[in-house]
Amino acid sequence: MAEPGSPAAHAGDDIIEVELDGLGPRGDACGRDDDGKPIYVAGGIPGERVRARVYKRGRISTSAEMIALLRPSPHRVEAPCPLFGHCNGCQLQHVAIERQLAIKHAMVADQLGAVGLEPACVRAPLAAPSPWHYRNHARFTVKRGRLGFVRRHRHAFFEVPQCLLMEPRINALLATLQGRLHETTQCNIRVGAPDDAISIQPRLSLDEPASGQPFVIEVLGGRSFRVSTPAFFQVHRAQAERMVELVRAAVLEVGATVVLDAFAGVGTFAALLAAHVEHVIAVEESGPAVRDASYNFGGLSNVALRLGKAEQVLRAMVDEGTAIDVALVDPPRAGCLPDALDAIVALRPRRVVYVSCDPGSLARDLRAMVDRGYALSWVQPLDMFPHTVHVEAIAVLDRAAGD
């Protein structure tokens, strides 16, 4: 909060001083002007006082760039990437990793508290075993043959010689391709678990490296998965392994025999649960993901794949009288539609295991489940995306006794 009499009233040169006491939804530190309007400062840390230059005034918020640290945070570290501050891919690279975990814990707990749920059920986040060079998927903008990113605030392109979040194979390909891509404006690179599992899209006229590969092979839980270029797969393989272990334990803890895997994607959870339960029903609407899942379920006779929108398929299951023990839900960032939640409640699973990459939509949907007779047992954040403001979380709800 800006102190009384501070320059937060905005002088004509638009240089301000502001106390930063929070974090905005995009990872910018947040303070407030004398009228209570948020001021977002990229590169700041909650607890700091900074001098900043305003570059955008909106109706509901002000955006500024830091020009001087007046009182630095004890959690501030030197960002190792020379692009930090120009690139918006890493919002927290200047924050000590232990503090990043505390920030992410607070993000999840605060969202739960905002909807009247108990923040104390949020466990300490699981730190990533490899906080650098973990991303197995990159999307680059291409301009004049050069690969790079676009700065969020000013929409300016800048070349990227290497990215400290990307797996080494992606950085090696980035160096190889620089200055050679004159036939496209976008380039996606995905690498799988085997060393030779590489996909470069779109198909290019270059002799080397080869491009246009339709999929890569990933490995989780000791099982191989085909992942097509447009399909979703977790970008941090090591943390995805831990997430699978947590989900599997939560499902098996209640002695489940029939499991629903809503938003099944390429079938990761369903395939890895199949050996431990009698039957898995996987629901997915994306065509590429369904084709991958069909391939990945090869040899699994106890997995049924149903194509369609989750809310429609789940409602049909209710009408058919399908009985399930556990509902596993892993929706997109926006969360579940109300009709999907209504159908899950109508199916009456003993337990719901909810996987989310957005604390806000997670809290909203957990509140809806609690209001329909489920008790929130625990929430486990995972640092799936170190040095960014994003956080993955697993939540477990149990049907209230006697319901």
N, C-alpha and C positions, 0 to 999 in steps of 0.2 A: 504494500500500500504506500502510495506517495505521501511523504510527510507534509504537514501544513507548511505553506510558504515555500515549498520546493518548486523547481522549474517545471514540474509536471503539468502546470497550466499552459505549457507550450509557448515559448517565446517565438518571436517572428522568424528566427533562424531555424526553428524546429529542432533545436537541441534540447533534450529533456534529461532529467535525472529521475530514476524510479527505483523503488524497492520491488524486488522480484520475490513473490511468495507462493507461486504455484507453477504448474506446467500446463500449457495449452494442448489441445487435441492433436496438433501436428508436431509436438515436441518442443515448441518455443517456450521459453520461460515467460511467466505472466506476472504483470503488476497491474495497478489501476491508477487512473488519473483522479483528480479531485472530485469528479462527478461519478466515480465508480465504474467508468467504462474500462474494459480490459485493454492493456497495452502488451502486445506480444513482441518479445525481443529474442531473435534467433541468436543462439550461442550463449545465452545466459543460463544460470542455474538458480533454482529457488534458494532464497537466503542471501543472494547477492544484491548489492546496490551498484547500479551502472549508469553511465552516461550514454545516451543513444540518440541517433538521428532518425527522425520520423520520415518514412518514405511513402506511407499510405494511411489516409484517414478514412475509415468507413463509418457507416451509421451506427454500428454496434461495437466496433473495436478499432484499435489503432495498431499499425505494424511499424516496427522500428528495427534498426540495425545498431548493434553495440559499437561504440567508438572508444570507450574507456571503462575499465573496471575500477570502481571506487572502493568496493569492499568485496574481495573475491571469496568464494566458498572454499572451505578446507577440503572439499571433495573434488576440486578442480584439478585436472591433470592435463599434460600437454598432449593434444591430439596428434597421433603419429602420421596421419594422412595429410599430405600437403594440399589436398583438395577440400579439406574440411572447412566449412564456411561458405564455399562456393557450391558444393554438392549438398543436396538435402537428403541423401540416402541414409546417412548416419546423423541422427539428431543428438545423440548422447555420447559421442566419442570423447568429448572433453570432460566427462564425468567418470570418476573411479568406478570400476565394475561393481564393487560392493554397494556403492550408493545407487547405481543403476537398478540393482535388485530391490533395494529399499523403495525406490521410486515406483517400480512396477508393482510391488506388493501394495503400496498405497493406492495406485491407480485402480486395482481390482477391488480392494476393500472400500474405497470411497464410493465407487459405483454401486456396490451392494448396499452400503449404508444409505445412499441417496434414495433407494427404493424401499427402505425399511427392513432390509435383511441384516443379519448379524455379521458385522465385519470380522469378528473374532474367528469365524469358521474358515477364514482364508489362511492357508499355510504359508510358510516361508517359501519363496520361489526357488526352484531348482536351477542352479547355475549351469550354464553350458560348459561341457568339458572342453570345447574348442571355440572361444569367442572370436577368433579371427579365421579368415579363409574357410568359411563354412558354407557359403551359398552355392548350391548346385545349379542355379538357374539365373540367367541375366538377360535383361532386355535393354538394348542400346538404341539410341537415336543415331542416325547416320547423316552427316552433312559434309558435302564435298569429299566423299569417300572416307571421312574420318568417323570413328565411333566415339560416342560420349553420352552425356546425360544433359538434361535441360534443367536449369536452376528454377526452383519452384516460384520464387518471388518475382523475378524479373523475366522469366521465360527465355533466358539466354542459354544458347548451346555452349558447352565447353567440352573439350576433348578429355578423354580419360586414358592415361597410359597404363594404369592398373588400378584395381579396387581391392582394398584390404579385407573386404567381406567375401570376395569370390574365391572359389576353389582355385588352386594353382593352374589346373588345366584350362579354366576359363581365361585367366590372365595371360597364359601362353598363347591361346588362340586370339585374344584381343591384340596382342603385339603383332601376331602374324597377319591379321586382317587390316590393321591400320593403314589408311591411305589407298586401299584397294577396292573398296565397296562403292562403286559409282553407279550401281544399278538398283539401289534400294534406299529407302529412308529409315528402315527399321531392321534390326538384326537380333534374333533370339538365339542364345546359346544355352544348351542344357547338357549336363554331364551326369551319368549314372554311376552306380557303384563300381562296376568293372572299369579298368583303366581305359579300355577302348570304347566305352559307352558314351558316345558324343553325338549330339544333334545340333546342327546349325541351320537355321531357317531365316529367310527363304532359300530355295535352291539358287545357287549362284553359278556364274559361268566360269569361275576359277577352277583350274585343274587341281590345285591344292590350297587349302585343305578341302576335303570332300564336304559337300553340304546337301541339304534336302532330306536328311535322314528322318523318317516318320516317327521314330520313337527311340527311347533309351531303355536299358534294363536297370532297375533299382533292386536293392536287396534290403529287406527289413525282417527281423525275427527269423533269420535263416532261410527266408523264402524269397524267390525272385518275382519281380513284378514288371510287366511291360507298362510303360508310361508314354503315351502319345504326346506329340509336341503341344497341342492345345489343352491337354488334361492337367489337372492340379495334382501336385505332390509336394510334400513338405520340403522346404529348402535347406533345412538343417538335419542331415541324416542321423547324426549322433543323438540329438534331442528327440527326433522322431522315434528312435529305438526306445528311449525311456518313456515316451508317451504311450507307445504300444504296450509296454509292460504295465504301466499304471492302469490303463483301460482294461486290459485283460484281467488283472487282479480284481478290479472293481466289479467286473461282470461275474467272475467265478466265485467271488466271496459269498454271493447269495444262492449258490447252487443252481445257476441258470441252466436250463435245458434248451429253451427256444429264445433266440435273440433276434431283435430287429435292428438292422444297421441302416438307419435313415441317412440320406445324403452320402451314399457309400463311395462315391468317387470311383477310383480304379480298383476298389475292392480290398484295400489293405487290411482294415479291421476285420471284415467278414472272413477273409481267407485265413487270417492268423487265429481267429476264434474257432474256426470250423473243427479243429482237432480236439477241442475241449468241450463242445456242447453237441446236442443231438441235431439241432437244425438252426440255420441262420437264414433270415430273409433280408436281402440287400435291396435297397431302393435307390435309384439314381435316374436323373432325367437327361443329363448331358450325353449326346451321341458318342463323342470320342471316348468319354470315360466308360460308358456302357460297353463299348467294343473292347476296351482294355480289360474291364472287369470280367467279361465273358471269357477272354483268353486266360486271365489270371485265376479263374475258378476251375480251370481244367484239372480233372481228377478229383474234384471235391463234389461228391454226390449229395451232400447234405446242405448245400448252399443253393437257395432259389433267388434268382435275380429278377426284379420287377422294374420295368421301364416306365417312367412317368414322373410328374410333379409330386413331391412328397405329400402335400396336403390331399391330393386326389387319390393317390395309391393308399395312403393310410386310412382315409375315409372308407375306401372300398374294403380294406381289411376289417374295419369295424363292422361294416354291413355283412361281411362273410362270417363274422364270429371268430376271427383268428385269435388264438390265445398266445401271448408272449410272456416271458418272465422278465426280460430286461430290454429297454429301448436305449440304443446307442445313437446319439444325435450329434452330428458334426456338420452344421450348416455353414453357408457362406458368411462373410463378415456381417451382413445385415441381420443375421439371426433367422429364426423361424417365423413364418406367417402365423397369425392367430389360429387359422383353420388347422394347421399342422399340429400345433400344441393341443388344440381341442381333441383332435383325433388320437394323439398319443395318450392323453388322459382317458379317453374312452376305451382304449385298448387295455388299460389298467395294469401296466407292468409293475412288478414289485419294486423295481429300481429303474431310474433314468440316469444314464451317464452322458453328460453334455460336454462336448469339446468345442471350444470357442477361441477365436483370435481377436475378439473385440469385447472389452470389459463392459461397455455400455449396453450392447445388445444382449450380452450374457446376463447382466443384472435384470434387464427388462423381462427376459424369458424365464429366468429363475423365479422372479416375483410372480409371474403368471402361473407357474407350476405350483408354487407354494399356496397361492390363492385357490387352487383347485384340489388341494388335499395332500400335497407332497411336502415332506420335511427336508430341508437342505442340510446334508450331513457335513460336507466339507468341499472346499475349493482349493485346488492345487495349481498355482501358476508355474509355468515353465518359461525359462528365458530362451525361447526358440529363435529370437532375433536380436542377439547382443548388439549393443551400441545404437539401437534404434528405440523408438518410443513404443514399439509394438510388443505385445505379450500374449502368449498362448495360455489357456487355462482349462483344467478339467474339473467339472463339478459333478457331485453325486447327490441325487435326491432319492429318498425312499418313501414309498406310499405310507401314509400315516396309519398306525395300528388301528384296527377296527374299521377302516374305511372300506 
